[in-house]
Amino acid sequence: MAKDQEKRDRGKGRGGQGQSRDVQISKALSLLLRHAAEKEGLKMNAQGYANVADVLQWRKLKSIKCTFDEVKHAVDSSDKKRFALLHIPSSHPTESTTQATTVPGSDPIDDTTVLGKPTTSQEQTDATQQALSVTDTDPANYLIRASQGHSIKSVDAASFLEPLSLDDESKLPETVVHGTFHGAWPLILQSGGLRCMNRNHVHFATGPSLESVLAAQETATFKQGAEKTVISGMRGDAQVLIYIDIRKALKAGCPFWRSENGVILSEGLPDESGVQRVPVDFFDVVIERKLKMGKIWEKGEELQELPANLTSKGTPKNRR
């Protein structure tokens, strides 16, 4: 009964333009761990891990009296597995820790890695689930990080992202797709590709497949956002889907990585002016899905131009 009441209370807490307490906490954690840690003085190691005790002292979480249990709930309930949690008790360090990594909230976290090597999605999922099952209630004995989406330059992606390579094609995803919006598509073409903008990487999802989208449009059964499974790496309301020829991109030297929650990431290649982007040369097929226009780009050729009334609307902001 107490747990049921806790769940009801968790959903009732409103604020931040009518957002539930769960959403407030999840968004605050994402903001801090992806973007604001350095500015806010939060100690973070090269893998992006921060001590949970320090995180709970951050002004935004402290002002809403966020608890350790609520942080663990945010990790456990995230549909896109946005966060990773490690339990590292100071008195019983595990083999995955390094002696230079300290745990108490008041102590610094050294820039050495916590796991020592990039982890696979399943390994990090297992580590997080193990941490969630531990009964230790001291937040100082836990580390937390965002799985991807960082704009913090001191976070070393190579230390925790899995590199994708033509040397092992069995690990390459069948689908690599970037979701965007009508208003952004002309700008992407004009700039020559996809840029990281304020993040360290361009984000890609591993679905929906090109075949499934085209088939659904042809049978008139497709509805925007109708996919039942959560697609990490792309917003559900994306209107334009850019499918990437990852083999062509890798062959040209463009790096791609897989994050712990299955998102495909790339910093792109620098152009003559040093700007990083994933060039349009690597775009295989581009689909407009909201109005079921089908293919609007294929292998370097624009097949259809989006109507001006669509591209003039701009792009949605500040919506998950």
C-alpha positions as CSV (number, residue, x, y, z in Angstrom):
1,M,0.0,0.0,0.0
2,A,2.8,2.4,0.9
3,K,4.5,1.8,-2.5
4,D,1.2,2.3,-4.3
5,Q,0.7,5.6,-2.5
6,E,4.3,6.6,-3.4
7,K,3.6,6.0,-7.1
8,R,0.5,8.1,-6.9
9,D,2.3,10.9,-5.1
10,R,5.1,10.8,-7.7
11,G,2.7,11.4,-10.5
12,K,0.9,14.2,-8.7
13,G,3.8,16.5,-8.2
14,R,3.3,19.2,-10.8
15,G,5.4,22.1,-11.9
16,G,7.5,23.4,-14.8
17,Q,4.5,24.1,-17.1
18,G,2.4,21.2,-15.8
19,Q,5.1,18.6,-16.0
20,S,4.9,15.7,-13.6
21,R,7.5,15.4,-10.9
22,D,9.1,12.4,-12.7
23,V,9.6,14.5,-15.9
24,Q,10.9,17.4,-13.9
25,I,13.6,15.2,-12.3
26,S,14.5,13.4,-15.5
27,K,14.9,16.6,-17.4
28,A,16.9,18.2,-14.6
29,L,19.3,15.2,-14.6
30,S,19.6,15.3,-18.4
31,L,20.4,19.0,-18.3
32,L,23.0,18.7,-15.6
33,L,24.7,15.5,-16.8
34,R,24.7,16.3,-20.5
35,H,25.3,20.0,-20.6
36,A,25.6,22.0,-17.4
37,A,28.0,20.1,-15.1
38,E,31.1,22.2,-15.8
39,K,29.2,25.5,-15.5
40,E,27.6,24.4,-12.3
41,G,30.9,23.2,-10.8
42,L,29.9,19.5,-10.7
43,K,32.9,17.2,-10.6
44,M,32.7,14.7,-13.5
45,N,35.3,12.2,-14.8
46,A,36.2,11.6,-18.4
47,Q,33.5,9.0,-18.8
48,G,30.9,11.5,-17.7
49,Y,30.2,10.0,-14.3
50,A,29.4,12.2,-11.3
51,N,28.8,11.3,-7.7
52,V,25.1,11.0,-6.9
53,A,25.6,12.8,-3.6
54,D,27.0,15.8,-5.5
55,V,24.2,15.6,-8.1
56,L,21.5,15.8,-5.3
57,Q,23.2,19.0,-4.0
58,W,22.7,20.7,-7.4
59,R,20.4,23.8,-6.9
60,K,17.6,22.7,-9.2
61,L,17.3,19.3,-7.6
62,K,17.8,20.6,-4.1
63,S,15.1,23.2,-4.6
64,I,12.5,20.5,-5.4
65,K,13.8,18.3,-2.6
66,C,14.7,15.4,-5.0
67,T,15.6,12.2,-3.1
68,F,18.0,9.4,-3.9
69,D,15.1,7.1,-4.5
70,E,13.7,9.5,-7.1
71,V,17.0,9.5,-8.9
72,K,17.1,5.7,-8.9
73,H,13.5,5.8,-10.2
74,A,14.5,8.2,-13.0
75,V,17.2,5.7,-14.0
76,D,15.0,2.7,-13.8
77,S,11.9,4.1,-15.6
78,S,13.6,6.0,-18.4
79,D,12.0,4.6,-21.6
80,K,15.1,5.4,-23.6
81,K,17.6,4.4,-20.9
82,R,19.0,7.9,-20.7
83,F,21.1,7.3,-17.6
84,A,23.6,4.8,-16.3
85,L,24.2,4.0,-12.6
86,L,27.1,2.4,-10.9
87,H,27.3,1.2,-7.3
88,I,30.9,1.7,-6.0
89,P,31.0,1.4,-2.2
90,S,34.1,3.1,-0.9
91,S,35.0,0.3,1.6
92,H,34.6,-2.5,-1.0
93,P,35.9,-1.3,-4.4
94,T,35.0,-3.6,-7.3
95,E,37.4,-4.8,-10.0
96,S,35.8,-2.3,-12.4
97,T,36.9,0.7,-10.4
98,T,40.3,2.3,-10.4
99,Q,42.2,3.4,-7.3
100,A,42.3,7.0,-8.6
101,T,38.5,7.2,-8.6
102,T,37.1,8.4,-5.3
103,V,33.5,7.9,-4.1
104,P,32.5,10.2,-1.2
105,G,30.5,13.2,-2.4
106,S,33.0,15.7,-1.0
107,D,36.0,14.2,-2.7
108,P,37.0,14.7,-6.3
109,I,36.5,12.2,-9.1
110,D,39.7,11.6,-11.0
111,D,39.8,11.8,-14.8
112,T,40.7,8.1,-15.0
113,T,38.0,5.8,-16.3
114,V,35.7,3.9,-14.0
115,L,35.2,0.8,-16.1
116,G,38.6,1.0,-17.8
117,K,37.3,0.3,-21.3
118,P,34.3,1.0,-23.5
119,T,31.3,-1.1,-22.5
120,T,28.7,-2.8,-24.6
121,S,25.0,-1.8,-24.2
122,Q,24.3,-5.1,-22.4
123,E,27.2,-4.7,-20.0
124,Q,26.2,-1.3,-19.0
125,T,22.5,-2.3,-18.7
126,D,23.6,-5.2,-16.4
127,A,25.8,-2.8,-14.3
128,T,22.9,-0.4,-14.0
129,Q,20.4,-3.0,-13.0
130,Q,22.8,-4.4,-10.5
131,A,23.2,-1.0,-9.0
132,L,19.4,-0.5,-8.8
133,S,19.1,-3.8,-6.9
134,V,21.6,-2.9,-4.2
135,T,20.1,-2.0,-0.8
136,D,22.8,0.5,0.0
137,T,21.0,3.8,0.7
138,D,24.1,6.1,0.7
139,P,24.1,8.2,-2.5
140,A,27.8,8.9,-2.1
141,N,28.4,5.2,-3.0
142,Y,26.9,5.6,-6.5
143,L,28.0,7.3,-9.7
144,I,25.6,8.4,-12.5
145,R,26.0,9.6,-16.0
146,A,23.9,10.4,-19.1
147,S,24.2,7.6,-21.7
148,Q,24.6,10.0,-24.6
149,G,23.8,13.6,-25.7
150,H,26.7,15.4,-24.1
151,S,27.8,18.9,-25.0
152,I,30.5,18.8,-22.3
153,K,33.8,18.8,-24.1
154,S,35.8,17.2,-21.3
155,V,33.7,14.0,-21.6
156,D,35.8,11.5,-23.6
157,A,33.4,9.6,-25.8
158,A,36.0,7.0,-26.8
159,S,36.3,5.9,-23.2
160,F,32.7,4.6,-23.0
161,L,31.3,4.4,-26.5
162,E,31.6,1.3,-28.7
163,P,33.3,2.1,-32.0
164,L,31.7,0.8,-35.2
165,S,34.0,-0.6,-37.9
166,L,34.0,-2.3,-41.3
167,D,36.4,-4.8,-39.7
168,D,33.4,-6.4,-37.9
169,E,30.3,-5.8,-40.1
170,S,28.3,-8.2,-38.0
171,K,28.1,-5.4,-35.4
172,L,26.9,-2.8,-37.8
173,P,23.2,-1.9,-37.4
174,E,20.9,-2.6,-40.4
175,T,19.3,0.8,-40.1
176,V,20.9,4.2,-39.2
177,V,18.4,7.0,-39.4
178,H,18.3,10.6,-38.2
179,G,14.9,12.2,-37.5
180,T,14.4,15.9,-38.2
181,F,11.7,18.4,-39.1
182,H,10.3,20.1,-42.2
183,G,11.9,23.4,-41.3
184,A,15.3,21.9,-40.8
185,W,15.6,19.9,-44.0
186,P,16.4,22.8,-46.4
187,L,19.0,24.1,-43.9
188,I,20.6,20.6,-43.8
189,L,20.9,20.6,-47.6
190,Q,22.2,24.2,-47.6
191,S,24.9,23.4,-45.0
192,G,26.0,20.2,-46.7
193,G,25.0,17.8,-44.1
194,L,24.2,17.1,-40.4
195,R,26.0,19.1,-37.8
196,C,26.4,18.3,-34.1
197,M,25.1,21.8,-33.3
198,N,25.5,22.2,-29.5
199,R,26.2,18.5,-28.8
200,N,29.3,16.5,-29.3
201,H,27.6,14.1,-31.8
202,V,24.9,13.8,-34.3
203,H,22.3,11.3,-33.0
204,F,20.9,8.4,-35.1
205,A,18.4,5.7,-34.3
206,T,18.4,2.1,-35.5
207,G,14.7,2.1,-36.5
208,P,12.2,2.3,-38.0
209,S,13.5,0.5,-41.1
210,L,13.2,2.2,-44.5
211,E,11.1,-0.8,-45.8
212,S,8.6,-0.6,-42.9
213,V,8.0,3.1,-43.3
214,L,7.5,2.9,-47.1
215,A,5.3,-0.1,-46.7
216,A,3.2,1.6,-44.1
217,Q,2.8,4.7,-46.2
218,E,1.7,2.6,-49.3
219,T,-1.0,0.8,-47.3
220,A,-2.1,4.0,-45.7
221,T,-1.7,2.5,-42.2
222,F,1.1,4.7,-41.1
223,K,0.5,7.2,-38.4
224,Q,3.1,9.6,-37.1
225,G,4.5,8.3,-33.8
226,A,2.6,5.1,-34.2
227,E,5.6,2.8,-33.6
228,K,4.9,0.9,-30.4
229,T,8.5,0.4,-29.5
230,V,10.5,3.4,-28.1
231,I,13.2,4.4,-30.6
232,S,16.2,5.8,-28.8
233,G,18.1,8.4,-30.8
234,M,15.2,10.0,-32.5
235,R,12.1,12.0,-31.4
236,G,8.8,10.3,-32.0
237,D,7.4,13.4,-33.7
238,A,10.2,13.6,-36.3
239,Q,8.7,14.6,-39.7
240,V,11.7,13.8,-42.0
241,L,13.8,10.6,-41.8
242,I,17.3,10.7,-43.1
243,Y,18.7,7.1,-43.8
244,I,22.5,6.9,-43.7
245,D,24.7,4.5,-45.8
246,I,26.9,3.7,-42.8
247,R,29.2,1.4,-44.8
248,K,29.9,4.2,-47.3
249,A,30.5,6.7,-44.4
250,L,32.8,4.4,-42.5
251,K,34.8,3.6,-45.7
252,A,35.3,7.4,-46.2
253,G,36.7,7.6,-42.6
254,C,33.6,9.1,-40.9
255,P,33.5,7.7,-37.3
256,F,30.4,6.1,-35.8
257,W,29.8,4.9,-32.3
258,R,27.1,3.0,-30.4
259,S,26.1,4.3,-27.0
260,E,25.1,2.2,-24.0
261,N,21.4,2.7,-24.7
262,G,21.8,1.8,-28.4
263,V,21.9,5.2,-29.9
264,I,24.3,5.6,-32.9
265,L,26.5,8.6,-32.8
266,S,28.9,10.5,-35.1
267,E,30.9,13.7,-34.8
268,G,31.1,13.7,-38.6
269,L,34.1,14.9,-40.7
270,P,35.7,18.3,-40.8
271,D,35.2,20.4,-43.9
272,E,37.7,22.9,-45.3
273,S,36.8,25.4,-42.6
274,G,37.0,22.9,-39.8
275,V,33.2,22.5,-39.3
276,Q,32.2,19.0,-38.4
277,R,29.3,17.4,-40.2
278,V,28.0,14.1,-41.6
279,P,28.0,15.0,-45.3
280,V,25.0,14.7,-47.6
281,D,27.2,12.3,-49.6
282,F,26.4,9.6,-47.0
283,F,22.6,10.2,-47.2
284,D,21.0,7.1,-48.8
285,V,17.3,7.9,-48.8
286,V,15.3,10.6,-47.1
287,I,11.6,10.2,-46.3
288,E,8.9,12.7,-45.5
289,R,6.6,10.8,-43.2
290,K,4.0,13.2,-41.8
291,L,2.2,13.9,-45.1
292,K,3.2,10.5,-46.5
293,M,5.1,12.1,-49.4
294,G,7.5,9.2,-49.5
295,K,11.0,9.6,-50.8
296,I,12.2,13.2,-51.2
297,W,15.9,12.4,-51.6
298,E,17.8,9.4,-52.9
299,K,21.5,8.8,-53.5
300,G,22.4,12.5,-54.1
301,E,19.3,13.5,-56.0
302,E,16.4,15.6,-54.6
303,L,13.2,13.9,-55.8
304,Q,10.7,16.2,-54.2
305,E,10.9,19.7,-52.7
306,L,9.0,20.2,-49.5
307,P,6.2,22.8,-49.8
308,A,7.1,26.3,-48.5
309,N,4.2,26.2,-46.0
310,L,5.9,23.3,-44.3
311,T,9.5,24.5,-44.3
312,S,8.5,28.0,-43.1
313,K,7.1,26.7,-39.8
314,G,10.5,26.2,-38.1
315,T,11.3,23.3,-35.8
316,P,9.8,22.3,-32.4
317,K,11.9,23.3,-29.4
318,N,12.2,22.2,-25.8
319,R,10.0,19.1,-26.4
320,R,11.3,15.6,-25.5
